[in-house]
Amino acid sequence: MIDDEQIARSKAIQQRTGKTFHVATRLLPERVREATYVLYAFFRVADEVVDDPGGKGPAEQRAELERIRRAALGEESTDDPVLSAFSELRVEYGIDDRDVNVFVDAMVADIDTSRYETYEELEVYMDGSAAAVGRMMTAVMDPDSPEDALSHATALGEAFQLTNFLRDVREDVLERDRIYLPKSTLSDHGVTEEQIERLRMDEGFAAAMRTELARAERLYRDGVAGIKYLPKDCQLAVLLAAVLYADHHRLIRKRNYDVLSETPQLSLSRKLYLLAKTRWKWSWNKDPEAVFRDVAAGFGEERPSPGRGPHDPPAVGTD
């Protein structure tokens, strides 16, 4: 059994490195919430091997990821509380070994791959770095009809990942020399890698961002459409996660698509406002798609904010 120390360690990792996701996680029922802490911590332990290598070279990073893979799959013992907890959780919830492998493969890819020619290439990477995460979360939630939920979970995982890529363009290129915007999209709008490396904002870059924001928003719609297949006590938490991640699109548009001079970040007051508004809407309407359309105001073409309806909370907490 996963013990309290393992859960506390995993929760601390999520609180430190995944503040937006942590807000939504707290709405999950305990049976799923504690497992989610462990899942997220496992993802971060693997991710930090390549994002924060601490002077380790590529060969050492690969060796460390292979050690993590074997421990996660129960093929070797480990004294790491996060890895041992994940290995137990994998067995308890029947998490597919293929998803563990494809996730670790994506982390290995980050060692050598820093550019993507097409969205199709990026999508292959995201199947491991994001879609597999969605599928593992679905296994932990244990829906009645997983076959109905899984394709939507895959789309929502990719949507979250793509939002992160669009938000973090500056951070990724400066700190990790990575550009996740597909070269084909950049080329279509006359944007070069050098331009991004030099953090030069222009209308071409804004157009490329609009293209990828639209792609991400199609994924959100597909993903949110599957929330109804999740257990009822998990639906609000997943819906809130979608609302919080999608709200970065509002910030990006508010900045006229300039993510090169500064990385957009949701304020705590904004997160709490969206939490209150989403819960309020949910209390009146248990349709995830309808609530998402109502609350996620950062989607689609820029438009004036609608007036508050009779069931809206006070309009506070905006950025």
C-alpha positions in Angstrom: 0.0 0.0 0.0 1.1 3.6 -0.7 1.9 5.1 2.6 1.3 8.6 4.0 5.0 9.7 3.5 4.9 8.8 -0.2 1.7 10.7 -0.6 3.0 13.7 1.3 6.2 13.7 -0.8 4.2 13.5 -4.0 1.8 16.2 -3.0 4.7 18.6 -2.1 6.1 18.1 -5.6 2.8 19.0 -7.2 2.3 22.0 -5.0 5.8 23.3 -5.9 5.8 22.6 -9.6 2.2 22.4 -10.8 0.3 25.2 -9.1 -2.5 25.4 -11.7 -3.1 21.7 -11.8 -2.9 21.5 -8.0 -5.9 23.9 -7.7 -8.0 21.4 -9.8 -6.6 18.3 -8.1 -7.9 19.5 -4.7 -11.5 19.1 -6.0 -11.0 15.4 -6.7 -12.4 12.8 -4.3 -9.8 11.4 -1.9 -9.7 8.1 -3.6 -8.5 9.8 -6.8 -6.7 12.8 -5.4 -4.0 11.0 -3.6 -3.3 8.8 -6.6 -3.1 12.0 -8.7 -0.4 13.4 -6.5 1.6 10.3 -7.1 1.1 10.4 -10.9 2.0 14.0 -11.1 5.1 13.5 -9.0 6.3 10.6 -11.2 5.9 12.8 -14.3 7.9 15.6 -12.7 10.7 13.2 -11.5 11.2 12.0 -15.0 10.7 15.4 -16.6 13.3 17.0 -14.4 16.0 14.6 -15.6 16.0 16.5 -18.9 14.6 19.9 -17.8 17.0 20.3 -14.9 19.9 17.9 -15.5 22.3 19.5 -13.0 25.3 19.1 -15.2 24.6 15.6 -16.4 25.4 14.8 -20.0 23.0 13.1 -22.5 24.4 9.6 -21.7 23.8 10.1 -18.0 20.3 11.5 -18.6 19.4 8.5 -20.7 20.7 6.1 -18.1 18.7 7.9 -15.4 15.5 7.7 -17.4 16.0 4.0 -18.1 16.5 3.5 -14.3 13.2 5.4 -13.7 11.5 3.3 -16.4 12.6 0.0 -14.8 11.6 1.2 -11.3 8.2 2.4 -12.5 7.5 -0.9 -14.3 8.5 -2.8 -11.2 11.5 -4.4 -12.9 14.0 -3.2 -10.3 13.8 -2.1 -6.7 14.1 1.6 -5.7 14.4 3.6 -2.6 12.8 6.7 -4.3 9.4 7.1 -2.5 7.8 8.6 -5.6 8.9 5.8 -8.0 8.0 3.1 -5.5 4.6 4.7 -5.0 4.0 4.9 -8.7 5.0 1.3 -9.3 2.4 0.2 -6.7 -0.2 2.5 -8.1 0.4 1.1 -11.7 -0.4 -2.3 -10.5 -3.4 -1.3 -8.3 -5.1 0.7 -11.1 -4.0 -1.4 -14.1 -2.1 1.4 -15.8 -1.0 0.2 -19.2 2.8 -0.5 -19.4 2.7 0.9 -22.9 1.7 4.3 -21.5 4.5 4.2 -19.0 6.9 3.4 -21.8 5.7 6.0 -24.3 5.9 8.6 -21.6 9.5 7.8 -20.7 10.3 7.6 -24.4 9.1 11.2 -24.8 11.4 12.3 -22.0 14.3 10.6 -23.7 13.3 12.4 -26.9 13.8 15.7 -25.1 17.5 15.0 -24.7 18.2 15.1 -28.5 15.2 16.7 -30.1 14.6 20.4 -29.7 12.8 21.3 -33.0 9.8 19.8 -34.8 9.3 20.0 -38.5 5.5 19.5 -38.5 2.6 19.3 -36.1 2.4 15.5 -36.9 5.9 15.1 -35.5 5.0 17.1 -32.4 1.9 15.1 -32.0 3.9 11.9 -31.8 5.9 13.5 -29.0 2.8 14.7 -27.2 1.3 11.2 -27.3 3.9 10.3 -24.7 4.4 13.6 -22.9 0.7 14.4 -22.6 -1.8 12.0 -24.1 -0.4 9.1 -22.1 -0.7 11.2 -19.0 -4.4 11.7 -19.8 -4.9 8.0 -20.3 -3.1 7.2 -16.9 -5.4 9.7 -15.2 -8.4 8.0 -16.7 -7.3 4.6 -15.4 -7.0 6.1 -11.9 -10.5 7.6 -12.1 -11.9 4.2 -13.3 -14.8 5.3 -15.4 -17.6 2.8 -16.2 -16.9 3.1 -19.9 -13.2 3.7 -20.3 -13.5 3.1 -24.1 -15.7 6.1 -24.4 -13.5 8.3 -22.2 -10.0 7.5 -23.5 -10.0 9.3 -26.8 -11.3 12.4 -25.2 -8.7 12.1 -22.4 -6.0 11.9 -25.1 -7.3 15.1 -26.7 -7.5 17.0 -23.4 -3.9 15.9 -22.4 -2.7 17.2 -25.8 -4.6 20.4 -25.3 -3.0 21.1 -21.9 0.4 20.3 -23.4 -0.1 22.6 -26.4 -1.2 25.4 -24.1 2.0 25.0 -22.1 4.1 25.1 -25.3 2.3 28.3 -26.4 2.6 30.0 -23.0 6.3 29.0 -22.5 7.9 29.8 -25.8 10.3 32.3 -24.2 11.2 30.0 -21.3 11.7 27.0 -23.5 14.0 28.7 -26.0 16.0 30.7 -23.4 16.4 28.0 -20.7 16.4 24.8 -22.8 17.0 25.8 -26.4 13.7 24.2 -27.4 11.1 25.4 -29.8 7.9 23.4 -29.8 6.0 25.5 -32.4 6.1 23.4 -35.6 8.5 24.7 -38.2 5.8 24.3 -40.9 3.5 26.7 -39.0 6.3 29.2 -38.5 7.3 29.0 -42.1 3.7 29.5 -43.3 3.8 32.9 -41.5 7.4 33.9 -42.4 8.8 33.2 -38.9 12.3 31.8 -38.5 13.9 30.0 -35.6 16.5 32.8 -35.3 13.7 35.3 -34.8 12.3 33.3 -31.9 15.8 32.7 -30.5 16.3 36.5 -30.6 12.8 37.0 -29.1 11.7 39.3 -31.9 7.9 39.8 -31.9 6.1 40.7 -35.1 2.8 40.1 -36.9 4.1 36.9 -38.5 4.7 35.4 -35.0 1.3 36.6 -33.8 -0.3 34.8 -36.8 1.6 31.6 -36.0 0.4 31.8 -32.4 -3.2 32.3 -33.7 -2.9 29.1 -35.8 -1.7 27.0 -32.9 -4.2 28.5 -30.4 -7.0 27.5 -32.8 -5.6 24.0 -33.0 -5.4 23.7 -29.2 -8.9 25.0 -28.9 -10.2 22.2 -31.1 -8.5 19.8 -28.8 -10.1 21.4 -25.8 -13.6 21.0 -27.3 -12.9 17.4 -28.0 -11.5 16.7 -24.6 -14.2 18.5 -22.7 -16.8 16.6 -24.6 -15.6 13.4 -22.9 -15.8 14.7 -19.3 -19.3 13.3 -19.1 -17.9 9.8 -19.4 -15.8 10.2 -16.2 -17.2 9.4 -12.7 -19.5 12.1 -11.5 -17.3 13.0 -8.5 -14.3 13.6 -10.9 -16.0 15.7 -13.5 -15.8 19.1 -11.9 -12.1 18.8 -11.1 -11.3 17.9 -14.7 -13.5 20.7 -16.0 -11.8 23.2 -13.8 -8.4 22.0 -15.0 -9.5 22.6 -18.6 -10.9 26.1 -17.7 -7.6 27.1 -15.9 -5.3 25.9 -18.7 -7.5 27.4 -21.4 -7.5 30.8 -19.6 -3.9 31.2 -20.6 -5.3 31.7 -24.1 -7.1 34.8 -22.9 -3.9 36.1 -21.4 -2.0 35.4 -24.7 -4.6 37.3 -26.7 -4.7 40.1 -24.2 -0.9 40.5 -24.8 -1.5 40.5 -28.6 0.1 37.1 -28.8 3.4 38.4 -27.4 4.8 35.5 -25.4 8.4 36.4 -26.3 8.9 39.4 -24.0 7.3 37.7 -20.9 5.7 34.4 -20.0 2.0 34.9 -19.3 1.0 33.6 -15.8 -2.4 33.4 -14.1 -2.6 35.3 -10.9 -3.8 33.5 -7.7 -6.8 35.8 -7.7 -7.7 34.8 -11.2 -7.4 31.1 -10.4 -9.7 31.6 -7.4 -12.2 33.6 -9.4 -12.3 30.9 -12.1 -12.7 28.2 -9.4 -15.6 30.1 -7.9 -17.3 30.8 -11.2 -16.9 27.2 -12.5 -18.3 25.7 -9.3 -21.2 28.2 -9.4 -22.1 27.4 -13.0 -21.7 23.7 -12.2 -24.2 23.9 -9.4 -26.8 25.0 -11.9 -25.8 23.0 -15.0 -24.0 19.6 -14.9 -23.2 19.8 -18.7 -19.4 20.1 -18.9 -19.4 21.5 -22.4 -22.0 24.1 -21.6 -20.1 25.3 -18.5 -16.8 25.3 -20.3 -18.2 27.4 -23.1 -19.6 29.8 -20.6 -16.6 30.2 -18.4 -13.7 29.8 -20.8 -13.9 33.3 -22.2 -10.5 33.3 -23.8 -11.5 31.1 -26.7 -12.2 32.0 -30.4 -11.9 35.5 -31.9 -11.6 38.4 -29.5 -15.0 39.7 -28.5 -16.3 41.9 -25.7 -17.1 40.1 -22.4 -20.7 39.3 -22.0 -22.7 40.8 -19.1 -23.1 38.8 -16.0 -26.1 36.5 -15.9 -28.4 35.9 -12.9 -26.3 32.9 -11.7 -22.9 34.5 -12.0 -20.6 35.2 -9.0 -19.4 38.8 -8.5 -17.0 39.9 -11.2 -13.8 40.0 -9.1 -10.4 38.5 -9.4 -9.6 39.4 -13.0 -6.0 40.1 -13.9 
